[in-house]
């Protein structure tokens, strides 16, 4: 009963005119960005994060969340019509969505995607309501040793899921942890890794690194691979987008399975929408009576993955709000927004800032309704806009990025950091080193170090405290399993 009352309060917060306006702005930007290849939800959130500084924390998070799950919808459009995924989670949709478009069924593919996304997103919000508060209450029992072990486990999961090579993932995570160490030592006050730059005494800020790696590095790659993109011509009127009863019947069970799978996969750090969509596609292909149709225009190959990737967005909010652990670069940016507004992410957030938490959850319901309307009624407009803006996109992103980073602290040095990490991010993608572990390492490095030192102080410097406390030891065992298991599975395949 208490949860229902809090949810109603959250809806009241989300439906205030200012929050409703920025929710609409967020989902429209997210849908548009998702439909423009190359940026992604993390890049869009990073570029627009500075614009949230003048807002309150509730309004800022509502807009960023709208961008986050809006890109999952928008990325489908380019996957289906252009065979170019606007968002990494939409790669799987491309396999069957584009063949359907070439068969004259582009409207059906986009309609099924919109309905599946709505169902997955809405059910995942209910899961967030149910599992979020109990997890937060359980987290209150954790001490410094448990928190350190939990953060290390989160980083290990990101490393395991981020790419094909564990070694490359570890390199990226270590780089992020090294960046988190730059600045003054938290206990002695001695400068670390500053190289006599006064600007680095306060550490490297999250914002210029995120904007450079996820926003500008993509634009460098865009310039390198620039080539004309063809759009499949299709009738995308409202009634052409509405699927038939036969299509809905064929999509029902893939949507159910995609919702359950996406939500629980989304909870794990580093998994998120992309992994859940690939898993869903594999499951649907195995369960299908006509597996040979996959890759040639199977409705289930669109319905399952699209539902799963949107269900994962709700699941991703649980560790971010309950434990202060981001499960993806996009939720890491939302976590950074909370910190910048002076709020402490974690179990106490539900009791200390209920308006923020439940207002955000309420906005997810509202935003999902907005998105299904936009995607069923406004697809022709989005496609036309996408066609017009494509050529000007890189310069727009560059200007927005530079302005946003500079406005945060009025520092030219931050712009230099942004440009440096744009080049670093581009270089890392060239050698297949994932970017997500760098960002999460930078964000979790400080809290992990604090927890490590607190645990050692409380145990008189005895490192065995991490192994004698059952919960901490369990997290460390899971860390080892997450790093070793993928290697064993790959060797077994060979």
N, C-alpha and C positions, 0 to 999 in steps of 0.2 A: 504493500500500500504506500509506504514511504517513497519507494522508487517511482511509482506512478505520479505522486504529488510533485516530486522533484522534476520529473519529465515534463509535466504540465507547466511548471515554473520555467523550465528551460525553453519550452515553446513560446511562452509569453515574452521571454527575453529575445528570442530569435525573431519574433514577429513585430518588434518595435520598428518604426519606419527606418531609422538609420541602419540597423542591423539587416533588415530585409533588403535595403538598397545595396549594401556592400556584399550581401550573399549573392544577389543577382549579378553584381559586377564580377564577383569571383567566378561564378559558374560560366558566365559568358566569356570571360578571359580564358578560363580553363578549357572550354570547348574550342575556342578559336585557336589557342596555342596548341592544343592536342591535334588539331587539324593541319597545323603547319609543321612539316617535318623538321626535326633537328633540335627543338628546344627541350620539350619534355616538362613534366610537372616540377621537377627539382629546379630546372633552369628558370622557369617562370616564377616560382616562389622566391628564388634567390634574387632575381632582378627586381621584383616588386616588394620585397621585404622592407626596403627603406621607406616605401610609401606608407607603411603602417605605423611609423613612429608617432605620428600626430593623433592616431586613433586610440581608443581604449583597448585593453587586451581582448575583450570579448569580440569587438568588431574586427580587430586585426585577425584573430584566429578564425573567425567565421569566413572572412574573405580568403585567407590562405587555404582553408579546408575546401572552399568552393573551387579554388584553382586546382587543388590536389585531385579531387574526384571528377572534376569537369574534364580534365585532360584524358581520363580513361574513356569518357564518352567520345570526345573529339578525335582521339587517335584512330578510332574506327573508320572515320570518313575517308582518310587518305589510304588506309589499308585496303578498303573495299574498292574505291574508285581509281586509285593511282598505283596500287601495289607498292606503296611506300608507307611504312608504319610511322605515324606521327609520334607515337609513344611506344616504348619498348614492350609494354604489356600487350600492344595491339599487333605484334609480329605474328602471333598465332592466328589472329582473325584474318590476316592476309591470305593464309593458305587456302581457305574455302570462300572467303568473302569476295575476293577478286574474281575467281572463276564464276561465282554466282552473278556478279555484275556483268561479265562478258556474255552470260546466258540471258541477259535482259532482266535479271532479278536483283538489281542493285537496291531497289526500294525495299524488297523483302529482307535482304541481308541487314540493311541499316535499321529497319523497323524491329526485327528480332533482337538486334544488338541493343537498341534503346530500351526495349521492354525487359530484356534479361538484365541489363545494367541497373534498371530501376528496382527490379526484384532483389537482386544481389545486394545493392546498396542499402535498401530499406531493411531487409532482414538482418544485415550485419549491424545496423544501428541498434536494433532490438538486442542483439547479442552484446553490444557494447554496454547497453543499459543493465543487462543481467549480470555480466561478468566483471565489469569495471569496478564497481564499489566493493564487492567481496575481495577482489584481488588487492585493492588499495588497503583494505583492513588487514589482510594477511601480511602485506609489505611492512606494516608498522612494527611487526615483530622482528624485522631484520636489523642486525647491527652492522658496524663498519666492515667486519670480515665477510659477512654475507653480501653486502653491497659490492665490495670489491670483486668477489668471485662472480657475482651476477653480471657485472659490467664486462669482465673478461670473457664470460660465456657469450654475452651478446656480441662482442667483437669477433669471437671465434666463429659464431654462426654466420655473421656477415662475410667473413673470409671464406667460409665453406661454400656459401651460396653465390658469392659475387662473380666468380669466373671459373674457367676450366682448370686453372692452376692454383693449388693451395699456396705454393711458394710466392707467386705474384700477389695473391691476396694478402699474405703475411707482410710482404714488402710494403704494400699500400697502407696496411694497418699501422706498421711501425713508423712510417712517415707521418701519419696522423698523430700518433702519440708523441713523436719528436716535436712536432709543431705545437702541441699542447704544453710542452715543457718550456717553450721560449718565454722569457720574462724573469721576474724575480721569484726566487725560491719561496714557497709559502711559509717556511719555518725560519729560515736564516735571513731572508731578504737579499741574498746574493744574486746578482744577475746571471742568467743561464742562456747560452746560445744567442746572445744579443749582438755579438760582433761589434760592440761599441756604438750601436745605433740606439740613441735615446728613445726613438719612437717604439722600440721593441721591448722596453722595460715593462710595459703593461701587457705584454704578450701579443700574439698574432690574433687579430679578431676573426671571428668565424665568417662574417659577411663577405669581405673581399675575396677570401679563399673560395667560398661557395659560388659566388657570382662568376669568378674567373674560371673555375673548373667546370661548372655545369652550364653556364650561359655562354661565355665567350669562346671556350674551347670548341664547342659545337659549331660556332660560326666559322672558326678557322677551318674546320673539316668541311663545312659547307662550301667555302670558297675553293677548297682543293678539289672537291668532287662535283662542282657545279655543272649541272646538265638539265636540259628542259624536261619537265615532268608532264606526262600525258594524263588527262583525266578521261575516264570512261564516260561517254555521253549516256545519260539515262533520264527517264522521266521520274522526278523525285517529288511529285505532288503529294499532298497529304494522304489521299486514298491509295496511292501507289505504294506508300511506305507501310501502310497497315497490313500486317501479315494475315493470311487466311486461317481458318480454323484448323485445316490440315497442318499448316506450318506450326501453329501454336501447339497442337497435339504432339508433333514430332519433337518440339523443343522443350516440352514440359519437364521430363525427367533429367535431361542435360542441365536445365536451369536449377533444378532441385539439388542435384549433385554438385554443380558449380558453386552454389551458394554456401553449402556446408564446407566444401573443400577450401574455397577462397577465404572464408572467415577464419578458419583455424590455421591455415598456412600464413595468413596475414599477421597473425600474432607473433610469429617467430622473427626475430631481427634478421634482416638481410634477405628474407624470402620475398614477401610482398606480392604485388599484382603480377609481375612478370612470371615468377616461378609458378604461381597458382594457375595462371592461364595455360602454361605449358603442361602442367600436371593434368589439368582438366581435359585438354585436348587428347593426351595419351589415354586417359581413362575412357573417354567417349569412343575413341577409335577401337579400343579393346572390347567394349561392351556392345558396339554396333553390330546389327545383323548384316550390314553392308559396309564393312570396313574399306572395301576398295573404292568407295565413293569419296572418302576423305582425300582432300587435295584436289578434288574435281568439282566441288560445289555441294558439300554436305551441310545441311542446316544445323545439325548437331555440332559440327565443327566451328560454328559461329556462336551458337547459343551458349554452350557450356563455358568456353574460355571468357566470353564477354561478361557473363554472370560472375564467374570466379574472380576476374580482376577487379570488379567493383565491390564484391563482397570483401575482398582483401583490404580495401581502404578503411572499412569499419573496424576490422580486426586489428589493423595497424595502430589505431588510436588507443587500444587498451594498454599496451606496455608504455606508450608515451605518457598518458595521463596518470596511470596507476603506479608506475615504477620509475618514471622519468627516463625511460630508455626508448630512443627512437628506433623503429624497425626498418626505416628507409631514409634516403636523403631528404625526401619531402617532409616526413614527420620530424626529422632532425631540424629542419628549418622552422617548423612550428614550435618545436621545443626551444630553439634559440629565441623565438619571438616571446615566449613566456618568460625566459630569463631576462630579456632586455626590458620587460615591463616590471621587473622586480619580483616576479612570482617564482616560487620554488616548486618545480615539477616533481611529482612523486605522490606517495600515499596521502600526505596531508593536504594536497591540492583540493580534494573533494570536500573537505570540511572548511578549509580556509578561503576558498574562492569558488563556492557553488555556482554563482552566476556565470563564471567563466566556463566551468566544466559542462554544466547542464545547458547553458546557452549554446555552446558549441554542438552538443549532442542534438539539441532541438533543431539547430540550423541544418544538420545533416538530413533530417526528414524534409524540411522545406526545400533545401537545395536539390534533393532527388526529384521532387515533384517538378521544380523549375526545369531541370535537365531533361526529363522525359518529354515535357511539352516542347522545349526548344528543339530537341532532336527529332521529334515527329513532325513538327510544323515548320521549322525554319532551316531545314537542311539545304534547300536550294540557295537561300541567302548566304549561308555559311560557305558553300562551295564557290559562289560568285566572289565573295570577299577573299577567300583563300587564293583564288586565281589572280586577283588584283594586287594583293599585298606581297606575294611571294618574292618579287624582285627587290623590294625595299626592306625586307626583313632584317638582313645583317646590320645595316647602318642604324636602323631603329633600335635594335638590341644594344649595339655598342653605345649609343648616346644615352639610352635609359640606364644601362649598367654604370657608366661613368658618373652620371648625375646622381644616381641612387647611392653609390658607395661614397662619393664625396660629401653628400648631404648628411650622412650618418654622423661623422665627426669632423667635417670640414678639413679633411686631411688629404693632401696630394699624395702623401706616402701610401695611403690605403689604395689609391688608384694604381700606384706602382706595383703593390702586392697583387692586386687584381690582375693586372696585365701579366705579371710573372707567372701566376698560377694558371692563367689561360694557356700559356705556352707549355707549362709543366703538364697540365691536364691533357692537352693535345698530344704531347709526346708519350704520355702514359697510355692513351688509347691506341697509339700506333704500335706499342709493344705488348698490347693486351693486358695491361695492368689495370684492374678495376678502380674506379674513382670513389665508390661508396665507402670502402673501409677507411680512406683518408679522412673524409668528412666526419664519419662517426668516431674515428680515433681522436680527431681534434676536439670534438664535442664531449666525448666521454673521458678523455685523458685527465683533465683537471679533477673532476669528481672521483675518478678511480684512484688517483694519487692521494687525494685527501683521505679516502676510505682506507687505503693501504697504510698510510702513516698513523691514522687513528687506531687501526687494529693493532699495529705493532706497539704503539705507546701503551694501549690497554693491556697487552700481553707481555710487557717488559721486553720487547724486542724478540719474542719467540715466534718464528715463522710457522711453527706447528699449529698455531691457533686456527689456521685456514683448513687444517686437516682434522682437527679434533672437534670442530663444530660441525654437526651433521649436515646442516643446510649448505654451508659454505663448501664442505667437501663434496657434496652432491653436485653443486654447480661446477666445481673444478673437474670432476669426473666427466660430466657432460661436455665440458670444454674439450677435453682430450678426445672423447668419442667423436665430436663434431669435426675435429681436424683429421683424425685417423680414418674414420669410416669412408669418406669419399675416396681416399687413396686406395683402400682395400677394394672398394667396388670397381674402381677403374682397372685395377690389376686383374680382377676376376673377369672383366669383359675382354681383356687382352688374351 
